[in-house]
């Protein structure tokens, strides 16, 4: 390593008349408060200069990528020359032609200390240094470990590894997420802004800040330091069943409070609701404190904390009712402007870095302001952790996205609990006075759609806020309309549909009412006209958690009775598959299954006691049928049931529905076919390779007619060759024509190889041949859907295949509910099924029809 504190190498490499870097001197040795920093350096290649103070200099390593808090990620760190302590404040551009030419950004800074009383000099000599960092972005235990050459000798290049140790500061799965952060911890500037030469200034407290730029103000931008900014439209979340996966997403805890935007300017602060209402008078303590903050606009959530320091909406309501708002906490998660600079077009990674610096600057002078950290790990893991802590859920945000008002797919919300707003339309009493329950709904064109009663969660708060609000909104007429609207009575009191209540619920009952709903508080910040959506069910990521009564499980807002009931028995090493397993499979497979079954009449094979019990077909609604299923009018017969969404699939699983057999019609139009299905059914004793050869023969026939052919296993001993056909007004054919084409195709296949194929339905007449079944193409005829489970041993599924897979050795028993998670990770062989559809009439002419 050379002598400690030696700066000769550093100085020899630089011409200090041409570079702004400090020449520096060796500093006095210190035993505590040793400095640590990382400088992001856009030289020939972007890298990160990791530096720690030791013996009066900065020991330095060039790290190939941003350090990761994931212990499994090891970063190559190439040891470079010692740097002077003065270099720890350098941020700027090294001109071209100089050593290290490029832009330098202060990416992290703080202090460090050796772990376990290590002697730093000896540890560096031995090639293993353990550190504790206390930085803005990195903290906790870290290690530098020197690599060795083949024979155990040090490498000539002196390469090390920088590794995060596993502790409370570790973030599993973070990977390269820190590469997204492009903001100085001292000035907030991006690399581009530093390269442009924007200056910095020093505050009275010595904190370095970005110099106020002077661009022409845009609409809604802070106009100066004389007054707070006008209200900036807030960004809202889209709802999602799961947090998004993949790189580039950050996940924040969802706070249970009031969304508040704070605008600070000229020694004054305004607190506004999501609709822009001025609520500064409601929270005078926070408004007074925020007036001392630096000018800017901060987006966040105002919360009350319970005894475990978790946000509690009921406690927030009580604090407001009692006028005890001094202890409320403002959790800041975005910075929309700072000084005169509008930050909304900057990526979230930049805004969050600036926000963290802003909150740190406020420091001890602002105990009511807290920074909301984010996690760049798989969102499902964050959501599970949030739910175990009994928090509301997770907000997932794109790190590279700008801030935009309204709902956007760059912000999505996943919930642990059913937590939503509803409109109060009435209440019931005991003896005409005491509150018993609330009657609630959501807004529709003709009034409120009834969602049931809420009978719990009132407590002492009801006497202070809820009951007076109900009596103040009293009316003589019911605001509810439509099927299931509640009737009046002596103890029913109607109210104008202007009161918004936040409720917590466990999904829905079979009749469509909210299940286990509890009142959490009134939402004065949300107008009733905005409450138009049916409350969202809890996220499916946590839907297997027990909800309510023991033994029940909720998935996609469908409560499973007897979730542990085996539907497929254990077989060899394969465990039994339960109703809950089936429901989870339906949920996972929904994106690929629904395009082939949604909005079509469907026949369901049900086996409520499992495949070894009684089985029966269900085509029409029965007593107790789930409201998650749709009814389709097929004219001359009773309405058929149909699936519209993933909740409907789970509802079928709850009823013991194991197989889905849809019509081959156009969605929503039972009278128009949109596919042709050729079922290849082998006689007893034939090998599956014979079926494989038959599928290729049928494919050749189909393609010769100018059509596309897709293939799937049936979950049994056969294969289906399926032909997508156009079903628009110009190209549509009748069911009679569709069946005639299928029959003609089957007959041609038989005639070309009469020794191998038959079109005779009778099994006795098959004589060792494959039956080319065309009978699945008439009106009301069905075929098992791709991805549908089968009520057969082994829990096989009807699996869509790529034609490359259809070769000797193909085993249809390999595709099961248990192997489905891995299968679903692979590309969908039928992804282009509908894109491949062609008119059937030209092919019919070629067959002489």
C-alpha positions in Angstrom: 0.0 0.0 0.0 3.0 2.4 0.5 3.5 4.5 3.5 0.5 5.7 5.3 -0.4 9.3 4.7 1.7 9.5 1.6 0.2 12.1 -0.9 3.1 12.2 -3.4 1.3 9.9 -5.8 -1.9 12.1 -5.6 0.1 15.3 -6.3 2.2 13.8 -9.2 -0.9 12.9 -11.1 -2.4 16.4 -11.0 -1.7 19.9 -12.4 -3.3 22.1 -9.8 -3.2 25.1 -12.1 -5.5 23.2 -14.5 -7.8 21.3 -12.1 -10.0 22.7 -9.3 -9.1 19.7 -7.1 -7.4 20.7 -3.8 -3.7 20.1 -3.4 -4.2 19.5 0.3 -1.9 18.3 3.1 -1.9 15.5 5.4 -4.2 16.3 8.3 -3.6 15.7 12.0 -4.5 12.2 13.1 -7.9 11.8 14.8 -9.1 8.9 17.0 -12.9 9.6 16.6 -15.3 11.2 14.2 -13.4 9.8 11.2 -14.8 11.0 8.0 -16.4 8.7 5.4 -17.7 9.8 1.9 -18.5 8.5 -1.6 -18.1 10.6 -4.6 -20.0 9.7 -7.8 -17.4 10.2 -10.6 -18.5 10.4 -14.3 -15.0 9.9 -15.7 -14.2 7.6 -18.7 -16.5 5.2 -16.9 -19.0 6.1 -14.2 -17.8 4.8 -10.9 -18.1 5.6 -7.2 -15.0 6.7 -5.2 -15.3 5.2 -1.7 -13.1 7.1 0.9 -12.5 6.7 4.6 -10.3 8.9 6.8 -7.3 7.2 8.4 -4.0 8.7 9.7 -4.7 12.1 8.3 -5.6 11.1 4.7 -8.5 9.7 2.8 -7.9 6.0 1.9 -9.6 5.5 -1.4 -11.1 2.8 -3.7 -12.8 3.2 -7.0 -16.0 1.1 -6.9 -17.5 -0.1 -10.2 -21.1 0.4 -9.3 -23.1 2.1 -6.5 -22.7 0.2 -3.2 -25.7 -2.1 -2.6 -27.2 -2.7 0.8 -28.0 -6.3 -0.3 -25.4 -8.6 1.4 -25.4 -10.9 -1.5 -24.1 -8.2 -3.8 -20.3 -7.8 -3.8 -18.8 -4.7 -5.5 -15.3 -4.7 -7.0 -13.3 -1.9 -5.3 -10.0 -1.0 -6.9 -7.6 0.6 -4.4 -6.2 4.0 -5.7 -3.9 6.6 -4.2 -4.5 8.3 -0.9 -6.4 11.7 -1.2 -6.1 14.7 1.1 -8.8 15.4 3.7 -9.7 18.6 1.7 -10.9 16.3 -1.1 -13.8 15.3 1.0 -15.6 18.6 0.2 -14.9 18.6 -3.5 -17.8 18.6 -6.0 -17.3 19.9 -9.5 -15.8 19.1 -12.9 -12.2 18.1 -13.6 -11.4 19.6 -17.0 -10.6 17.4 -20.0 -7.0 16.5 -20.4 -6.5 16.2 -16.6 -6.2 13.0 -14.7 -9.7 11.7 -13.8 -11.4 14.2 -16.1 -15.1 14.3 -15.5 -17.8 15.4 -13.1 -17.6 14.6 -9.4 -20.8 14.5 -7.2 -21.0 14.1 -3.4 -23.1 11.0 -3.4 -22.8 10.2 0.4 -21.0 11.5 3.5 -20.8 10.8 7.2 -18.5 9.3 9.7 -17.1 5.8 10.2 -15.4 3.7 12.8 -13.6 0.3 12.7 -15.6 -2.7 14.1 -14.6 -4.7 17.2 -11.6 -2.5 18.0 -9.7 -3.4 14.9 -6.4 -1.7 14.3 -7.1 0.0 11.0 -3.4 -0.1 9.8 -3.1 -3.8 10.5 -6.5 -4.6 9.0 -5.6 -2.9 5.8 -2.3 -4.7 5.7 -4.0 -8.0 6.2 -6.6 -7.2 3.6 -9.8 -7.4 5.7 -11.3 -4.2 7.2 -14.7 -4.2 8.9 -16.4 -0.8 9.3 -19.5 0.8 10.7 -20.7 3.6 8.5 -23.0 6.4 9.6 -23.8 8.1 6.3 -26.8 9.8 4.7 -27.4 6.9 2.3 -25.3 4.0 3.7 -25.1 2.9 7.3 -24.4 -0.2 9.4 -21.7 -2.8 9.0 -19.6 -3.1 5.9 -16.4 -4.9 4.9 -13.5 -4.4 2.6 -11.8 -7.6 1.6 -8.7 -7.8 -0.6 -8.7 -10.3 -3.4 -5.9 -12.7 -3.8 -4.1 -14.0 -6.9 -4.0 -17.7 -7.8 -1.2 -18.6 -5.5 -2.5 -16.7 -2.5 -0.4 -13.6 -3.2 -1.9 -10.1 -3.4 -3.0 -9.0 -6.9 -0.8 -6.4 -8.6 -3.9 -4.2 -9.2 -4.8 -4.4 -5.4 -8.5 -5.3 -6.0 -10.9 -5.5 -3.1 -14.5 -6.3 -2.6 -16.9 -4.0 -0.8 -19.6 -6.0 1.0 -22.6 -5.1 3.1 -22.8 -7.1 6.3 -26.1 -8.7 7.3 -27.6 -6.5 10.0 -30.7 -4.3 10.6 -29.5 -1.9 7.8 -29.3 -4.6 5.2 -31.8 -4.6 2.3 -32.2 -8.0 0.6 -32.9 -7.8 -3.1 -31.8 -4.1 -3.5 -29.4 -5.1 -6.3 -28.5 -2.1 -8.5 -31.3 0.1 -7.3 -28.9 2.7 -5.9 -27.6 3.4 -9.4 -30.9 5.3 -10.0 -30.0 8.0 -7.4 -28.5 11.0 -9.1 -28.5 13.8 -6.5 -25.8 15.3 -4.3 -26.3 14.9 -0.6 -24.8 18.3 -0.1 -26.2 20.5 -2.9 -29.0 18.3 -4.4 -27.5 18.7 -7.9 -27.5 16.1 -10.5 -24.3 15.2 -12.4 -25.6 17.2 -15.4 -26.3 20.2 -13.3 -22.8 20.1 -11.7 -21.4 19.8 -15.2 -23.4 22.8 -16.3 -21.6 24.8 -13.6 -24.5 25.7 -11.4 -23.2 27.3 -8.2 -24.0 26.5 -4.6 -24.5 28.7 -1.6 -24.0 28.4 2.1 -27.0 28.8 4.5 -26.5 30.7 7.8 -26.2 27.3 9.4 -23.4 26.3 7.1 -25.5 23.7 5.2 -24.7 23.6 1.6 -27.7 24.1 -0.6 -28.5 24.4 -4.3 -28.4 27.9 -5.5 -31.8 29.2 -6.5 -32.1 29.2 -10.3 -34.0 32.0 -12.0 -35.9 30.4 -14.9 -39.2 31.8 -16.1 -41.8 30.4 -13.6 -44.3 27.8 -15.0 -47.9 27.6 -14.0 -48.2 26.7 -10.3 -44.5 27.2 -9.7 -43.2 29.0 -6.7 -43.0 32.7 -7.7 -40.5 33.8 -5.0 -39.8 33.9 -1.3 -42.6 36.4 -0.6 -45.4 34.0 -0.2 -46.2 30.2 -0.3 -46.8 28.5 -3.6 -50.3 28.1 -5.1 -51.8 24.6 -4.7 -50.1 22.0 -7.0 -52.3 19.2 -8.2 -51.4 16.0 -6.3 -50.4 12.7 -7.8 -52.7 9.8 -6.9 -52.3 6.0 -7.0 -53.7 3.3 -9.2 -55.0 0.3 -7.4 -53.2 -3.0 -7.9 -53.6 -6.6 -6.6 -49.8 -7.0 -6.2 -46.9 -4.5 -5.9 -45.0 -4.3 -9.2 -41.9 -6.4 -9.6 -38.7 -5.7 -11.5 -36.0 -3.0 -11.2 -36.7 0.7 -11.1 -39.4 0.6 -8.5 -39.3 2.0 -4.9 -41.8 0.9 -2.3 -43.0 3.0 0.6 -45.2 2.2 3.6 -48.7 3.5 3.1 -49.6 5.8 6.0 -53.0 5.9 7.5 -53.8 9.6 7.8 -54.7 12.8 5.9 -52.9 13.6 2.6 -51.6 17.1 3.1 -49.5 19.4 0.8 -47.5 22.0 2.7 -46.4 25.2 0.9 -43.8 27.3 2.6 -42.7 30.8 1.6 -41.7 34.0 3.2 -42.0 32.8 6.7 -45.5 31.4 6.2 -46.9 28.0 5.6 -50.2 26.8 4.2 -51.5 23.2 4.8 -53.9 22.0 2.0 -55.9 18.9 1.5 -55.9 16.7 -1.6 -58.5 19.0 -3.1 -56.6 22.2 -2.3 -58.7 23.2 0.8 -56.7 25.3 3.3 -56.6 23.4 6.5 -53.9 25.4 8.2 -56.3 26.4 11.0 -57.1 22.8 11.8 -53.4 22.1 12.6 -52.0 25.4 14.0 -48.9 23.8 15.6 -47.7 22.2 12.4 -48.5 25.3 10.4 -46.4 27.4 12.8 -43.5 25.0 12.8 -43.6 24.7 9.0 -43.4 28.4 8.6 -39.8 28.2 9.8 -38.8 25.6 7.1 -37.0 26.5 3.9 -39.2 27.7 1.1 -40.8 24.8 -0.9 -43.7 22.5 -1.4 -43.8 19.2 0.4 -46.2 16.3 -0.2 -47.0 13.9 2.6 -49.4 12.4 5.1 -50.4 13.8 8.4 -50.8 11.1 11.0 -51.4 10.3 14.7 -49.4 7.6 16.2 -50.6 4.9 18.6 -48.7 3.5 21.5 -46.6 1.3 19.2 -45.7 4.4 17.0 -47.9 3.1 14.2 -50.2 5.4 12.3 -53.8 5.3 13.7 -56.6 7.0 11.8 -59.0 6.7 14.6 -56.5 8.4 16.9 -56.1 11.2 14.3 -59.9 11.7 14.3 -60.0 11.8 18.1 -57.1 14.3 18.2 -58.8 16.6 15.8 -62.1 16.3 17.7 -60.4 17.1 21.0 -58.2 19.9 19.6 -55.1 17.9 20.5 -53.2 18.3 17.2 -49.8 19.3 18.7 -48.4 15.8 18.6 -49.4 14.9 15.0 -46.6 13.9 12.7 -46.1 14.9 9.1 -44.5 12.1 7.0 -43.0 13.7 3.9 -42.6 11.5 0.9 -42.1 14.0 -2.0 -40.6 17.4 -2.6 -42.4 19.3 -5.4 -40.4 22.5 -5.3 -37.5 24.0 -3.4 -36.9 27.7 -3.3 -37.9 29.0 -6.8 -37.2 25.6 -8.5 -40.0 23.4 -9.7 -38.9 19.8 -9.1 -41.9 18.0 -10.5 -40.2 17.1 -13.8 -37.2 15.6 -12.1 -37.2 11.8 -11.5 -38.4 10.6 -8.2 -34.9 9.4 -7.3 -33.8 13.0 -7.5 -36.7 14.5 -5.6 -36.3 12.0 -2.8 -32.6 12.8 -2.4 -33.5 16.5 -2.3 -36.3 15.8 0.2 -34.0 13.9 2.5 -31.5 16.8 2.5 -34.4 19.2 3.1 -35.7 17.2 6.1 -32.2 16.8 7.5 -31.7 20.6 7.2 -34.9 21.1 9.2 -33.5 18.7 11.8 -34.2 19.2 15.5 -36.0 22.4 14.8 -38.9 20.4 13.3 -39.8 17.4 15.3 -43.1 17.1 13.5 -41.4 16.5 10.1 -40.2 13.0 9.2 -38.7 11.7 6.0 -40.4 8.6 4.4 -37.7 6.2 3.3 -38.3 3.8 0.5 -37.2 0.2 -0.2 -35.8 -0.9 -3.6 -36.4 -4.6 -2.9 -39.1 -6.9 -4.3 -42.5 -5.2 -3.5 -44.1 -8.4 -2.3 -41.6 -8.7 0.5 -42.2 -5.1 1.6 -46.0 -5.7 1.5 -45.7 -8.9 3.5 -43.6 -7.1 6.1 -46.1 -4.2 6.2 -49.0 -6.6 6.7 -47.2 -8.4 9.5 -46.8 -5.1 11.3 -50.6 -4.4 10.8 -49.9 -1.5 8.5 -52.3 -0.5 5.7 -50.2 -1.4 2.7 -47.5 -0.3 0.3 -47.2 2.5 -2.3 -44.9 1.6 -5.2 -43.4 4.3 -7.3 -41.2 4.5 -10.4 -37.8 5.9 -9.5 -37.4 7.4 -12.9 -40.8 9.0 -13.2 -41.8 12.7 -12.9 -44.5 14.0 -10.6 -47.8 14.4 -12.3 -51.2 15.4 -11.0 -54.0 12.8 -11.1 -53.8 9.0 -11.2 -50.9 7.5 -12.9 -49.4 4.0 -13.4 -46.1 5.3 -12.0 -47.7 5.2 -8.5 -49.6 2.0 -7.5 -51.2 1.0 -4.3 -51.4 -2.5 -2.8 -53.3 -3.1 0.5 -53.0 -5.4 3.4 -56.5 -4.7 4.5 -59.8 -3.7 2.8 -59.6 0.0 3.7 -61.7 2.3 1.7 -64.2 5.2 1.6 -68.0 4.8 1.4 -70.9 7.2 1.5 -73.3 7.1 4.5 -76.9 7.1 3.3 -78.6 6.3 6.6 -78.3 4.9 10.1 -80.3 2.6 12.3 -81.0 3.2 16.0 -82.2 1.5 19.1 -85.2 3.1 20.5 -84.9 6.0 18.0 -81.8 7.5 19.6 -78.7 5.3 20.2 -76.6 4.6 17.1 -76.7 0.9 16.1 -75.3 0.8 12.5 -74.5 2.8 9.4 -76.1 2.1 6.0 -73.5 2.8 3.3 -72.9 2.6 -0.4 -71.1 4.1 -3.4 -72.3 6.7 -5.8 -74.0 5.7 -9.1 -76.0 7.7 -11.6 -79.3 7.2 -10.0 -78.3 7.3 -6.3 -76.3 5.1 -3.9 -75.6 1.5 -4.6 -76.1 -0.3 -1.3 -73.1 -2.1 0.2 -74.6 -3.1 3.6 -74.4 -2.1 7.2 -71.5 -1.2 9.5 -72.1 -2.0 13.1 -68.8 -1.7 14.8 -65.9 0.7 15.3 -67.9 3.7 16.7 -66.6 3.9 20.3 -66.6 7.2 22.2 -65.7 9.1 19.0 -69.3 8.6 17.7 -70.8 10.8 20.4 -68.4 13.6 19.5 -68.3 13.7 15.7 -70.4 11.0 14.0 -73.8 11.4 15.6 -73.9 15.2 15.3 -72.8 14.9 11.6 -75.6 12.3 11.0 -78.2 14.5 12.5 -77.0 17.6 10.7 -77.4 15.8 7.3 -80.9 14.3 8.1 -83.4 14.0 5.2 -86.7 12.3 4.7 -85.9 10.5 1.5 -83.7 7.4 1.0 -80.6 8.1 -1.2 -80.3 4.4 -2.1 -81.5 3.0 -5.4 -81.4 -0.2 -7.4 -81.6 -3.8 -6.4 -81.1 -4.5 -2.7 -81.7 -1.0 -1.6 -82.7 -1.0 2.1 -86.2 -0.2 3.2 -87.2 2.3 5.8 -88.7 1.7 9.2 -89.2 3.2 12.6 -85.5 2.9 13.6 -84.1 3.8 10.1 -82.9 7.4 9.6 -81.9 8.7 6.2 -79.1 11.2 5.6 -78.1 13.2 2.6 -75.3 11.4 0.7 -72.6 14.0 1.7 -70.8 12.2 4.5 -67.7 10.1 3.6 -66.7 7.3 6.0 -63.5 5.4 6.0 -64.1 1.7 6.7 -62.0 -1.4 7.2 -63.5 -4.6 5.8 -62.7 -8.2 5.0 -64.0 -8.4 1.5 -67.6 -9.3 0.5 -70.3 -11.7 1.4 -72.0 -13.9 -1.2 -74.7 -11.3 -1.5 -72.3 -8.5 -2.3 -72.3 -6.7 1.1 -69.1 -5.6 2.9 -67.9 -8.3 5.2 -66.8 -7.6 8.8 -66.8 -3.8 8.1 -65.8 -1.5 10.9 -66.1 2.3 11.0 -62.7 4.1 11.2 -63.7 7.8 10.9 -65.2 10.5 8.8 -63.2 11.8 5.8 -63.6 15.6 5.7 -60.9 15.8 3.1 -62.7 13.8 0.5 -65.9 14.9 -1.3 -68.7 12.4 -1.6 -69.0 12.9 -5.4 -65.6 11.2 -5.7 -66.7 8.0 -4.0 -67.8 6.0 -7.0 -65.7 2.9 -6.9 -66.6 -0.3 -5.1 -64.1 -0.7 -2.2 -61.0 -2.7 -3.1 -60.3 -6.1 -1.6 -57.1 -6.7 0.4 -54.1 -7.4 -1.8 -53.8 -11.0 -2.9 -50.2 -11.0 -1.7 -51.5 -11.3 1.8 -54.9 -12.8 1.1 -54.0 -16.1 2.6 -53.9 -14.6 6.0 -56.9 -15.7 8.2 -59.6 -13.1 8.2 -62.3 -13.1 10.8 -63.5 -16.5 11.9 -61.0 -19.2 12.5 -60.3 -21.4 9.5 -61.4 -18.9 6.9 -59.2 -17.4 4.2 -59.9 -14.5 2.0 -58.5 -14.4 -1.6 -59.5 -11.6 -4.0 -62.3 -10.6 -1.5 -63.7 -14.2 -1.7 -63.9 -16.0 1.7 -63.0 -19.6 1.4 -64.8 -22.0 3.7 -62.8 -25.1 4.7 -59.7 -23.8 2.9 -57.7 -26.9 4.0 -60.1 -29.4 2.4 -58.2 -31.7 0.1 -59.6 -31.6 -3.4 -56.8 -33.8 -4.9 -55.5 -36.5 -2.6 -51.8 -37.0 -1.9 -50.2 -39.1 -4.5 -46.7 -40.6 -3.8 -44.4 -37.8 -2.9 -46.9 -35.2 -4.1 -48.9 -33.6 -1.3 -52.6 -33.2 -1.2 -53.9 -30.1 -3.0 -56.5 -28.1 -1.0 -59.2 -25.7 -1.9 -56.9 -22.8 -0.8 -54.2 -24.2 -3.2 -56.8 -24.2 -6.0 -57.9 -20.7 -5.3 -54.3 -19.4 -5.3 -53.7 -21.2 -8.6 -56.8 -19.5 -10.1 -55.5 -16.2 -8.9 -52.0 -16.7 -10.3 -53.1 -18.1 -13.7 -55.9 -15.5 -14.1 -53.9 -13.2 -16.6 -53.5 -16.2 -19.0 -56.8 -18.0 -18.2 -59.2 -15.1 -18.4 -58.7 -14.2 -22.1 -60.1 -17.6 -23.0 -63.1 -17.8 -20.6 -64.1 -14.2 -19.6 -67.6 -13.1 -20.6 -68.5 -16.4 -22.3 -71.0 -19.0 -21.1 -69.1 -21.6 -19.1 -69.8 -25.1 -17.9 -68.1 -25.9 -14.6 -67.3 -29.4 -13.3 -67.7 -29.2 -9.5 -66.4 -31.6 -7.0 -67.0 -30.0 -3.6 -65.7 -33.1 -1.8 -62.7 -33.5 -4.1 -62.1 -35.7 -7.1 -62.9 -38.9 -5.2 -66.4 -37.5 -4.3 -69.5 -36.7 -6.3 -69.0 -34.6 -9.5 -71.5 -32.6 -11.4 -71.8 -30.0 -14.2 -73.0 -26.5 -13.4 -74.1 -24.3 -16.2 -76.8 -22.2 -14.7 -77.0 -20.2 -11.4 -77.9 -22.1 -8.3 -79.0 -21.1 -4.9 -76.2 -19.4 -3.1 -74.2 -18.7 -6.3 -71.5 -16.1 -5.9 -72.3 -12.5 -6.9 -68.8 -12.5 -8.4 -70.1 -14.5 -11.4 -72.0 -13.0 -14.3 -75.1 -14.3 -16.0 -75.3 -14.5 -19.8 -78.6 -14.7 -21.7 -78.5 -17.5 -24.2 -82.1 -16.9 -25.3 -83.8 -20.2 -25.6 -82.4 -21.7 -22.4 -81.8 -20.5 -18.8 -79.0 -18.0 -18.4 -75.5 -19.4 -18.2 -73.0 -18.4 -15.6 -69.8 -16.6 -16.7 -66.6 -15.3 -15.3 -65.5 -11.7 -15.7 -62.5 -11.3 -13.4 -60.0 -13.0 -11.1 -62.5 -12.8 -8.2 -64.9 -14.9 -10.2 -62.3 -17.6 -10.8 -61.6 -17.7 -7.0 -65.3 -17.9 -6.4 -65.5 -21.0 -8.6 -62.7 -22.5 -6.6 -64.6 -21.7 -3.4 -67.6 -23.7 -4.7 -65.4 -26.7 -5.5 -65.3 -25.9 -9.2 -62.3 -27.8 -10.7 -62.7 -27.5 -14.4 -63.8 -24.6 -16.8 -65.4 -25.5 -20.2 -66.3 -22.3 -22.0 -68.2 -21.9 -25.3 -65.9 -21.1 -28.2 -67.8 -17.9 -28.9 -66.9 -14.2 -29.1 -66.9 -12.6 -25.6 -70.4 -11.3 -24.8 -71.9 -12.7 -28.0 -73.0 -16.4 -27.6 -74.2 -16.5 -31.2 -70.8 -15.8 -32.9 -68.0 -18.4 -32.9 -64.4 -17.2 -32.7 -62.5 -20.4 -32.8 -62.5 -24.0 -34.0 -61.4 -26.8 -31.8 -60.2 -30.2 -33.1 -60.0 -32.8 -30.3 -57.6 -35.7 -30.9 -58.8 -38.6 -28.7 -56.7 -41.8 -28.9 -58.1 -45.3 -28.6 -57.0 -47.4 -25.7 -53.5 -48.8 -26.1 -52.2 -46.1 -28.4 -49.0 -44.3 -27.4 -49.0 -40.6 -26.8 -46.4 -40.2 -29.6 -49.3 -41.2 -31.9 -51.3 -38.3 -30.7 -48.3 -36.0 -31.2 -48.0 -37.1 -34.8 -51.7 -36.6 -35.3 -51.5 -33.0 -34.0 -48.8 -32.3 -36.6 -51.0 -33.8 -39.3 -53.9 -31.6 -38.4 -51.7 -28.6 -38.2 -50.4 -29.2 -41.7 -54.0 -29.4 -42.9 -55.0 -26.2 -41.1 -52.0 -24.2 -42.4 -52.6 -25.5 -45.9 -56.0 -23.8 -45.7 -54.4 -20.5 -44.8 -55.3 -20.6 -41.0 -53.2 -20.6 -37.9 -53.1 -23.6 -35.5 -52.4 -23.6 -31.8 -52.0 -26.7 -29.6 -52.6 -27.6 -25.9 -52.7 -30.6 -23.7 -56.1 -31.5 -22.4 -54.8 -32.6 -19.0 -55.6 -36.2 -20.1 -54.5 -38.5 -22.9 -55.3 -36.2 -25.8 -54.4 -32.9 -27.5 -56.5 -30.0 -28.8 -55.6 -28.2 -32.0 -57.3 -24.8 -31.8 -57.9 -22.4 -34.7 -58.6 -18.7 -34.0 -61.1 -17.2 -36.5 -62.2 -13.6 -37.1 -65.6 -12.8 -35.6 -66.2 -9.2 -36.7 -69.3 -8.3 -38.7 -67.6 -8.7 -42.0 -66.0 -12.1 -41.3 -68.3 -13.8 -38.8 -69.8 -17.2 -39.6 -72.7 -19.1 -38.0 -72.3 -21.9 -35.6 -73.6 -24.3 -38.3 -70.9 -23.1 -40.7 -68.3 -23.5 -37.9 -69.3 -27.0 -37.2 -69.5 -27.9 -40.9 -65.9 -26.7 -41.4 -64.7 -28.7 -38.4 -66.4 -31.8 -39.8 -65.0 -31.3 -43.2 -61.5 -30.9 -41.8 -61.8 -34.0 -39.7 -63.1 -36.0 -42.7 -60.1 -34.8 -44.8 -57.7 -35.9 -42.1 -59.4 -39.3 -41.9 -59.3 -39.8 -45.7 -55.6 -38.9 -45.9 -54.8 -41.6 -43.4 -57.8 -44.0 -42.9 -55.6 -46.5 -41.1 -54.8 -44.0 -38.3 -57.8 -41.8 -38.0 -61.5 -42.1 -37.5 -64.4 -39.7 -37.2 -66.7 -42.3 -35.7 -67.8 -41.4 -32.2 -68.4 -45.0 -31.0 -65.4 -46.3 -29.1 -66.1 -49.8 -30.3 -65.7 -48.7 -33.9 -62.3 -47.0 -33.4 -60.2 -50.1 -33.7 -56.9 -48.7 -32.5 -57.3 -45.3 -34.2 -57.4 -41.7 -33.1 -60.8 -40.1 -33.1 -60.7 -36.7 -34.7 -63.5 -35.1 -32.8 -65.2 -32.1 -34.5 -68.3 -32.1 -32.2 -66.9 -29.3 -29.9 -67.8 -26.6 -32.4 -71.6 -26.3 -32.3 -73.6 -23.8 -30.3 -73.5 -24.8 -26.6 -70.6 -27.2 -27.2 -67.6 -26.6 -25.0 -63.9 -27.5 -24.7 -61.7 -27.3 -21.6 -60.0 -23.9 -21.4 -56.2 -23.4 -21.6 -54.8 -23.4 -18.0 -58.0 -25.0 -16.6 -57.3 -27.6 -13.9 -58.7 -31.1 -14.5 -60.5 -33.2 -12.0 -58.1 -36.1 -12.5 -55.3 -37.7 -10.4 -52.2 -35.5 -10.2 -54.1 -32.2 -10.6 -53.1 -31.8 -14.3 -53.9 -28.7 -16.2 -54.8 -28.1 -19.9 -51.6 -26.5 -20.9 -51.0 -24.4 -24.0 -47.9 -25.5 -25.8 -45.4 -24.1 -28.3 -45.2 -26.4 -31.4 -41.5 -27.0 -30.7 -42.6 -28.8 -27.5 -44.9 -31.1 -29.4 -42.4 -33.9 -30.1 -41.8 -37.5 -28.8 -41.2 -37.5 -25.1 -43.8 -34.8 -24.3 -45.5 -35.7 -21.0 -48.9 -34.1 -20.4 -48.7 -35.2 -16.8 -45.8 -32.8 -16.2 -48.2 -29.8 -16.3 -50.0 -29.5 -13.0 -51.2 -27.1 -10.4 -48.0 -27.7 -8.4 -45.7 -27.0 -11.4 -47.7 -24.0 -12.5 -45.7 -21.3 -10.7 -42.6 -22.2 -12.7 -44.7 -22.5 -15.9 -46.2 -19.1 -15.4 -42.8 -17.5 -15.3 -42.1 -18.6 -18.9 -43.4 -16.8 -22.0 -47.0 -17.6 -22.9 -47.0 -19.8 -26.1 -50.5 -18.5 -26.8 -49.8 -14.8 -26.3 -50.5 -14.1 -30.0 -53.6 -16.4 -30.2 -56.1 -13.6 -31.0 -53.6 -11.7 -33.3 -53.4 -14.9 -35.5 -57.2 -15.0 -36.2 -58.2 -15.1 -39.9 -61.5 -15.3 -41.8 -62.9 -18.8 -42.0 -64.8 -18.4 -45.3 -61.8 -18.7 -47.6 -60.7 -21.9 -45.9 -64.3 -23.2 -46.2 -64.2 -22.7 -50.0 -61.0 -24.7 -50.2 -62.8 -27.6 -48.5 -65.7 -27.3 -51.0 -68.1 -25.8 -48.5 
